[in-house]
Amino acid sequence: MLWLALGALTLFLFLGGLRAFEQASVSTIKSLLLWIAALGGLTLALLLVLTGRGGVALGALVMFGPVLWNRWRASHYFRTGFFGRGGTGSPAGSSGAGAGTGSGSTRPRAGAMSKQEAYQVLGLAPGATEEDIRAAHHRLMRTAHPDAGGSDWLAARINMARDVLLGSKHA
């Protein structure tokens, strides 16, 4: 009888968790997964130290630390640099020409891109030379290209910005 009650309780908790997952926003789920990963990592580190394997934990940190640091920096750069605060689109997040479109939204709209948006995506001031546009496109595509672990959507926006500014001259 005890096993039946524990099984029913487990099923009830599982279904409740699925219901909460269904109604949760993406940012809430991302935050939860981040907390779970952080607590799991801390638990593993504590367990390794308490069992006398602190050297293994230190070695793993030395080996994976730079990779994790670079991934965090890249995600932070794309969140705040391109379409983050104020939607300036400049890599440094500075408020250049055309910053603050007044919409307050950090997500760019889909569809046709204006020249002003194209300059913002590439992080250039209006009136930039063809050489500046090509250099900015090349610099951004090195990290945003899907083959380099970047986003398909972001690479498409960068290519669209180049096409809008250079027209048929980009070939």
N, C-alpha and C positions, 0 to 999 in steps of 0.2 A: 504494500500500500504506500509505503514511503517513496519507493521509486516512481510510482505512478504520480504522486503529488509533485515530486521534483521534476519529472518529465513535463507535467502540465505547466508548472511554473516557468520552466525553461522555454517552452513553446510560447507562453504568454509574453515573456520578456523579449523573445526573438521577434514576434509579430509586432509588439509595441515599438521595438527599435526600427523595424522596417517602415512602420507608419511615420515615425519621426523623420527617418531618412527621406521618405517620399515628400514630406512637407517642408523640409529644410532648404534654405537657399544654398547656392554653390559656395559662397564665401564662408558660410557656417560649416559646411562639410570640409572645405579646405582647412579651416582653422582647427576643426576636430582632428583631422588626420595629422596635421602638424603637431598638435599636442600629443597625440598617441605616439608618433615617431620620436618626439623629444623625450617623453617619459620612458619609452622603450630603450632609447639610447642611454639615458641616465641610469636606468635599472641595470642594463648590461654592463656598463662601466663600473657601477657599484659592486655588482656580482663578481666581476673580474678582479677588482681590487681586494674584496673580502676573501676570495679564494686563493689569493697569492699570485694572481696572474696579471698584476698591474702593468707589467712590461708588455704584455700582449695588447692591452688597452692603449698604452702609449704608442706602441708600434702602429696600431690601426689608425690612431689619430694622426701620426706623422704621415702615414701613407695616404689616407683619404681626406685629410684636412684641406690640403690645397685644392683638391677637386671640388669639395663642398663649398669652399670659399669662393672659387671662381663661378660656380653655378649660382650662388647667392648674389654675387656682384652683378652677373649678367641679368638675372631676373629683376634685380633692383633697378638697374640701368634702364631696362625696357619699361618698367612700371612708372618710373618717375621722369624718364628722359623723353620718350616719344609722345605718349598720350596720357601722361600723369597729370599732376596738379596744373590746372588751368588749361590743359590741352595745348601747350605751346608747340610741341613737336620738335623742339630743339634738343639735341643730345644732352646738353648741360642743363636743360630745364629753365634756361634764361628766358626772360620776357623780351623777345625780339619783335619785329614788325609783325603785326597781325595777331599778336597773342591776345588771349582773352576774347574769344569770339562773342561772348555775351550769353552763350547758351548754357554755360555752367556744366555741360556734359563733357566727360573725359573720353567718351567713345565717339570716334568719327562716324559720320554717316556713310552708308554703303552707296554704291553707284558712282556716277561721274564725279571726278575730282576737279576742283577749281585750281587755278594757278596758285592762289594764296595757300590753299591746303597743301599743294605739292611742295611749295617752298618750306612749309612747316614740317612736313614729313621728312624732308631731306635736311632740315636744320639750317636752311640758308635764308639770307635776306633777299627780298625781291630784287630782281635785276642782276642776279649772280651770272657769271660767265658760264659758257658751255663747259669749260674745263673744270670750274668749281662744281658744277652739277654732276659731271662724270666722276670726279673725285669723291664727292659725298655719297653718290650711289655705290661706288666700289667699296668705300669704307664701311657703309652700313650693311651691304650684302655679305661681307666677310663673316659677320656674326649672325645675320638674320636669315641666311639661306637655309632651307630645310636640310640640305646635305651636311651643313655644319651644326645641326641640332637646333636650328631656328624655327620660326613659325611660318607656315605656308601663307597665312593671312598677312603677316607683316611683310614678308618678301614680296607678295603681290602688291601691297600698298606702295612699297618702295619702287618697284618697277613701274607702277602706274604713275607715280610722281615724276619719275624720269621721262616717261613717254609724254606726259602732259607738257613738261618744260622743254623737251628737245624735239618733240614731234617725230617726224620720220628720220631725223638725223642721228638717232641713237645706234643704228646698225653698224 
